[in-house]
Amino acid sequence: MANNETAPRRRVLLTGAKGYIASQLLPAFRERYDLRLVDLSPGEGVEVADLLSDPADDLRRLFDGVDTVVHTAYHRPTGDDPQSRYEGERRNVDMMQRVYQLALETGVRRVVAASTNQAAKWYEQPYFQGLRDRVSPEDYPRPDSFYGWAKAAYESLGFLYACGSLGRKLDVIQVRIVVPREVDAAKFVDQPTYRYVRELAGYISERDLQQLFVKSIETPDIADEYGVPFHIFYGVSNNARTFWSITNARRVIGYQPQDDSERRFADDIARMLYGSRDGSR
């Protein structure tokens, strides 16, 4: 990803700056942007703030002068029972809404949020039953967990803020990240084969994740055919086995993933799926 060093560095607010996804993005972000880092926990260069409960007037200063907000912050539910999960994830929806609203009020150009394939995870069932060939961002969201429901709510709220009914149109991109980690074959030795295949299908390398977010930030015009600056992109690499469509990410922002889990984990795949130790079949 080329960086125009003569152009002014855009200011990017990164929420959840001490989290896992942020840790993958920061190496690329530090090279390109004037960063404002926010998290619940203190750290070097990190401003401590609670986007859910701090007064809006206190938070506005974090958003002032920002070009793009990259939202990766997350409040983990405290209980495992359904009601606790719902209430915990509802807090995350409320936090996302505050981010949108503050961005709208302070003149932020774009919000790029970390969503997840969980927003439509139910479609994996018919896929592995041979009843579907592909899962697209345009498919109706069908979560099968409260976590996925919350992310689907992020997305529908995002469209509301993007369509202009609340004033100006706020650019919104939701990135449905699938498997943002190296695939450890050892964890699937005693598991059904489809679970390992699913990880390979959803893999996204660190450099592809960085590219996807950088292009989501920097693409000047993301308006759709109706003039609404809103998109949902699946976050996967160029995997031979993937069934999540990245056609719109290729078209709208020029996403060109460099990696393929089939090559990255070729030796493991040969051993796990074909019983070979040396990569031969």
C-alpha positions as CSV (number, residue, x, y, z in Angstrom):
1,M,0.0,0.0,0.0
2,A,1.7,3.2,-1.2
3,N,1.6,6.1,1.1
4,N,1.8,9.7,-0.2
5,E,4.3,11.2,2.2
6,T,3.7,14.8,0.8
7,A,0.0,14.7,1.5
8,P,-1.3,15.8,5.0
9,R,-1.8,12.9,7.3
10,R,-5.5,12.4,8.0
11,R,-6.5,12.1,11.6
12,V,-8.0,8.8,12.6
13,L,-9.6,7.9,15.9
14,L,-9.2,4.3,16.8
15,T,-11.4,3.0,19.5
16,G,-10.6,-0.2,21.4
17,A,-7.0,0.7,20.7
18,K,-5.6,-2.0,23.1
19,G,-7.6,-4.8,21.6
20,Y,-6.6,-7.7,19.3
21,I,-8.0,-6.2,16.1
22,A,-6.5,-2.9,16.8
23,S,-3.1,-4.5,17.4
24,Q,-3.2,-5.9,13.9
25,L,-4.1,-2.6,12.3
26,L,-1.8,-0.3,14.2
27,P,1.5,-1.1,12.4
28,A,-0.1,0.1,9.1
29,F,-2.0,2.9,10.8
30,R,1.1,4.4,12.5
31,E,2.8,4.7,9.2
32,R,-0.1,6.6,7.5
33,Y,-2.2,8.5,10.0
34,D,-2.2,11.1,12.8
35,L,-3.7,8.7,15.3
36,R,-5.9,9.4,18.3
37,L,-6.1,6.2,20.4
38,V,-8.9,5.5,22.9
39,D,-9.5,2.5,25.2
40,L,-10.9,1.7,28.6
41,S,-7.4,0.7,29.7
42,P,-4.4,3.0,30.0
43,G,-1.4,2.6,27.7
44,E,1.3,4.5,25.9
45,G,-0.3,7.1,23.8
46,V,-3.8,5.9,24.7
47,E,-6.5,8.2,26.1
48,V,-8.8,6.5,28.6
49,A,-12.4,7.0,27.9
50,D,-15.7,5.0,28.1
51,L,-17.6,5.6,24.9
52,L,-20.7,4.1,26.5
53,S,-21.0,6.1,29.8
54,D,-18.8,9.2,29.7
55,P,-20.7,12.4,29.1
56,A,-21.1,13.3,25.4
57,D,-19.4,16.7,26.0
58,D,-16.3,15.0,27.3
59,L,-16.2,12.7,24.3
60,R,-16.7,15.3,21.6
61,R,-13.1,16.6,22.0
62,L,-11.9,13.1,20.9
63,F,-14.0,13.4,17.8
64,D,-13.2,17.0,16.9
65,G,-11.0,17.3,13.9
66,V,-11.2,13.6,13.1
67,D,-11.5,12.4,9.5
68,T,-12.3,8.8,10.2
69,V,-13.4,6.8,13.2
70,V,-12.3,3.1,13.2
71,H,-14.4,1.5,15.8
72,T,-13.1,-1.8,17.3
73,A,-14.1,-1.2,21.0
74,Y,-16.1,-3.9,22.7
75,H,-17.7,-4.5,26.1
76,R,-17.7,-8.2,26.9
77,P,-20.9,-9.4,28.5
78,T,-20.5,-10.4,32.2
79,G,-22.7,-13.5,32.2
80,D,-23.3,-16.6,30.0
81,D,-27.1,-16.9,30.4
82,P,-29.2,-15.6,27.5
83,Q,-30.5,-12.5,29.4
84,S,-27.0,-11.5,30.4
85,R,-25.7,-12.0,26.9
86,Y,-28.5,-9.9,25.5
87,E,-28.1,-7.1,28.0
88,G,-24.3,-7.1,27.5
89,E,-24.6,-7.0,23.7
90,R,-27.2,-4.3,23.9
91,R,-24.6,-2.1,25.6
92,N,-22.4,-2.6,22.6
93,V,-25.2,-1.5,20.3
94,D,-25.7,1.6,22.4
95,M,-22.0,2.3,22.2
96,M,-22.0,2.0,18.4
97,Q,-24.9,4.4,18.3
98,R,-23.0,7.0,20.4
99,V,-20.1,6.7,18.0
100,Y,-22.3,7.3,15.0
101,Q,-24.0,10.2,16.7
102,L,-20.8,11.9,17.9
103,A,-19.3,11.4,14.5
104,L,-22.3,13.0,12.8
105,E,-22.3,16.0,15.2
106,T,-18.6,16.7,15.0
107,G,-18.2,16.6,11.3
108,V,-16.4,13.2,11.0
109,R,-16.4,12.1,7.4
110,R,-16.5,8.3,7.8
111,V,-16.9,5.6,10.4
112,V,-15.4,2.2,9.7
113,A,-16.5,-0.4,12.2
114,A,-15.3,-3.9,13.0
115,S,-18.3,-6.1,12.4
116,T,-18.2,-9.9,12.0
117,N,-19.5,-12.8,9.9
118,Q,-21.5,-13.6,13.0
119,A,-24.1,-11.1,11.8
120,A,-25.1,-13.7,9.2
121,K,-23.6,-16.8,10.6
122,W,-26.7,-18.9,10.3
123,Y,-26.1,-19.2,6.6
124,E,-23.1,-21.5,7.3
125,Q,-25.7,-24.2,8.1
126,P,-27.2,-24.4,4.6
127,Y,-23.8,-23.9,3.0
128,F,-22.3,-26.9,4.7
129,Q,-25.5,-28.9,3.8
130,G,-24.9,-28.1,0.2
131,L,-27.9,-25.8,-0.1
132,R,-26.0,-22.6,-0.8
133,D,-22.9,-21.8,-2.8
134,R,-22.1,-18.4,-1.4
135,V,-22.8,-15.9,1.4
136,S,-23.0,-12.3,0.3
137,P,-23.1,-9.0,2.2
138,E,-26.4,-8.3,0.5
139,D,-28.0,-11.4,2.1
140,Y,-30.5,-10.6,4.8
141,P,-28.7,-10.7,8.2
142,R,-29.4,-14.0,10.0
143,P,-27.3,-14.1,13.3
144,D,-27.5,-17.2,15.5
145,S,-26.1,-15.6,18.7
146,F,-26.6,-12.4,20.6
147,Y,-23.1,-11.3,19.6
148,G,-24.1,-11.6,15.9
149,W,-27.4,-9.9,16.6
150,A,-25.5,-6.9,18.0
151,K,-23.2,-6.7,15.0
152,A,-26.2,-6.8,12.7
153,A,-27.7,-4.0,14.7
154,Y,-24.4,-2.0,14.2
155,E,-25.0,-2.4,10.4
156,S,-28.6,-1.4,10.3
157,L,-27.9,1.6,12.5
158,G,-25.1,2.5,10.2
159,F,-27.4,2.6,7.2
160,L,-29.7,5.0,9.1
161,Y,-26.8,7.4,9.7
162,A,-25.6,7.1,6.1
163,C,-28.8,7.6,4.3
164,G,-29.2,11.2,5.3
165,S,-32.5,11.0,7.2
166,L,-30.7,12.5,10.3
167,G,-29.1,15.4,8.5
168,R,-26.0,15.0,6.4
169,K,-24.9,11.6,5.1
170,L,-22.2,10.0,7.3
171,D,-20.0,7.5,5.4
172,V,-20.3,4.1,7.0
173,I,-18.4,0.9,6.3
174,Q,-18.9,-2.3,8.3
175,V,-16.2,-4.9,7.9
176,R,-17.4,-8.5,8.7
177,I,-14.1,-10.0,9.9
178,V,-14.2,-13.8,9.8
179,V,-10.9,-15.5,11.0
180,P,-8.3,-12.9,11.8
181,R,-5.7,-15.3,13.1
182,E,-3.4,-18.0,12.0
183,V,-5.2,-21.3,11.6
184,D,-3.8,-23.9,14.1
185,A,-4.5,-27.3,12.6
186,A,-3.7,-29.0,15.9
187,K,-6.9,-27.6,17.4
188,F,-9.0,-29.5,14.8
189,V,-7.4,-33.0,14.9
190,D,-10.4,-34.5,16.8
191,Q,-13.0,-32.1,15.2
192,P,-15.3,-32.7,12.3
193,T,-13.5,-31.8,9.0
194,Y,-15.9,-29.0,8.1
195,R,-14.8,-27.0,11.1
196,Y,-11.2,-26.9,9.9
197,V,-12.4,-26.1,6.3
198,R,-14.5,-23.3,7.7
199,E,-11.4,-21.7,9.4
200,L,-9.5,-22.0,6.1
201,A,-12.3,-20.4,4.2
202,G,-12.6,-17.5,6.7
203,Y,-8.9,-16.7,7.1
204,I,-7.6,-13.2,6.7
205,S,-3.9,-12.4,7.0
206,E,-2.7,-9.4,8.9
207,R,-1.6,-7.6,5.8
208,D,-4.9,-8.2,4.0
209,L,-6.8,-7.0,7.1
210,Q,-4.7,-3.8,7.1
211,Q,-5.3,-3.3,3.4
212,L,-9.0,-3.7,3.8
213,F,-9.2,-1.1,6.5
214,V,-6.8,1.3,4.9
215,K,-8.7,1.2,1.7
216,S,-12.0,1.5,3.6
217,I,-10.6,4.7,5.1
218,E,-9.0,6.2,2.1
219,T,-11.3,5.5,-0.8
220,P,-12.8,9.0,-1.6
221,D,-16.2,8.1,-2.8
222,I,-18.1,5.1,-1.5
223,A,-21.7,6.1,-2.5
224,D,-23.7,3.2,-3.8
225,E,-26.0,3.3,-6.9
226,Y,-28.6,5.2,-4.8
227,G,-26.1,7.7,-3.5
228,V,-25.9,6.2,0.0
229,P,-22.3,6.0,1.3
230,F,-22.8,2.6,3.1
231,H,-21.3,-0.8,2.6
232,I,-20.7,-4.1,4.3
233,F,-17.5,-5.9,3.3
234,Y,-16.5,-9.4,4.3
235,G,-13.0,-9.6,5.8
236,V,-11.3,-12.6,4.3
237,S,-8.2,-13.2,2.2
238,N,-8.2,-14.5,-1.3
239,N,-8.9,-18.0,-0.1
240,A,-9.6,-20.8,-2.6
241,R,-12.1,-22.3,-0.2
242,T,-13.9,-19.1,0.8
243,F,-17.7,-18.9,0.5
244,W,-18.0,-15.3,1.7
245,S,-18.2,-12.9,-1.2
246,I,-15.7,-10.0,-1.4
247,T,-16.9,-8.9,-4.9
248,N,-18.2,-5.6,-3.6
249,A,-15.0,-4.8,-1.6
250,R,-13.0,-5.4,-4.8
251,R,-15.3,-3.1,-6.8
252,V,-15.9,-0.3,-4.4
253,I,-12.5,0.2,-2.7
254,G,-10.2,-1.9,-4.9
255,Y,-9.5,-4.5,-2.2
256,Q,-6.9,-6.9,-3.6
257,P,-6.1,-9.5,-1.0
258,Q,-2.6,-11.0,-1.3
259,D,-2.9,-14.2,0.7
260,D,-4.6,-17.5,0.3
261,S,-5.0,-20.0,3.2
262,E,-4.5,-22.9,0.7
263,R,-1.0,-21.8,0.2
264,R,-0.3,-20.3,3.7
265,F,-1.2,-23.6,5.4
266,A,-0.5,-26.1,2.5
267,D,1.5,-28.6,4.6
268,D,-1.2,-28.7,7.3
269,I,-4.0,-29.0,4.7
270,A,-2.2,-31.9,3.1
271,R,-1.8,-33.7,6.4
272,M,-5.3,-32.9,7.8
273,L,-7.4,-33.4,4.6
274,Y,-5.4,-35.8,2.5
275,G,-3.4,-37.8,4.9
276,S,0.0,-36.7,3.5
277,R,3.0,-35.6,5.5
278,D,5.0,-34.1,2.6
279,G,2.3,-32.2,0.7
280,S,1.8,-34.9,-1.9
281,R,-1.7,-36.3,-2.5
